[in-house]
Amino acid sequence: MADKTKKTWDATSLPDLGGRTAVVTGANSGIGLTAAGALARSGAHVVFAVRDLDRGRAAAATVTGSTEVRRLDLADLASVREFAEAWQGRPLDLLINNAGVMTLPQQRTADGFEMQFGTNHLGHFALTNLLLPYVTDRVVTLSSGAHRWSGARIRFEDLNWTSGYHPNGAYAQSKLANLLFTLELQRRLTESGSPVRALAAHPGYAATNLQSHAGSPVMRAFMSIGNRVFAQDDKAGALPTLYAATQDLPGASYVGPDGLGEMRGAPTLVGRTTAASDAAVARRLWTVSEELTGVSSPLGRVAEPAAGR
């Protein structure tokens, strides 16, 4: 008979993280703030990597534990480079690529990229590769169930949506890119003999301020209702991130809620679409991302898999 007294995994299940350092992007609110707070309470020194220093400092002031705040604008590669250059060789146990934007009206980053692809994928791609020489344990990148949306694909012919822009399609592309990035990063880490692991997570349907940035008033209203009626709170939404960041999981694992449709529930390993498992597309996206950002992998030349592998 099943043990009905078994405790569901939650933030109180975190191990002692004393002596460890974590960077959490977008830690000033929502899931990022909740995850950062849980890590700090468990003993980690947490760096709030945020675009707005005042908001970041206010958020960090609500957290018990060791924290610091540093400026990082993922929509500006100069800011990403500045953040990485200021790291100055400190060991970094956990890099949590949490920040993101969702279903925005068409906008461009400082470098001219479509805002969702540029922020959610390219900014984190550059940040990870610039900080990777200092990472000692793992990189956790936030994806979304949006990678399953109908028509989600990497539009290599027009990554920046210069024509036919659609907010949902651009968001789905960016979240699919997060999973493909994790897949290829883990392959490169494994091939180079690195002990560092790359994992991905998604929060399910969590009530955060991310949805409030949607460009369409109808979409914002729909999401507001969904947040009140269906969504779990940011504490539950942060659990897949914390699980991926601290549990002994295989590289390239994907963590999400265990409930119906992965909308809510306790963290567990979840599946992904065939498109998110395409190793050839992941390699192509990596190469294009290096070209677009001007940031190359610090792992050196990694052998390509044999044909058909």
Secondary structure, DSSP 8 states (H G I E B T S, - for coil): ---TT-----GGG----TT-EEEEETTTSHHHHHHHHHHHHTT-EEEEEES-HHHHHHHHTTS-S-EEEEE--TT-HHHHHHHHHTTTT--EEEEEE-----S-SS-B-TTS-BHHIIIIIIIHHHHHHHHGGGEEEEEEEE--GGGGSTT----TT-TT-SSS--HHHHHHHHHHHHHHHHHHHHHHHHHHT---EEEEE---SB--TTGGG-S-HHHHHHHHHHHHHT-B-HHHHTHHHHHHHHS---TT-EEEE-SGGGSSSSEEE----SGGG-HHHHHHHHHHHHHHH----TT-------TT-
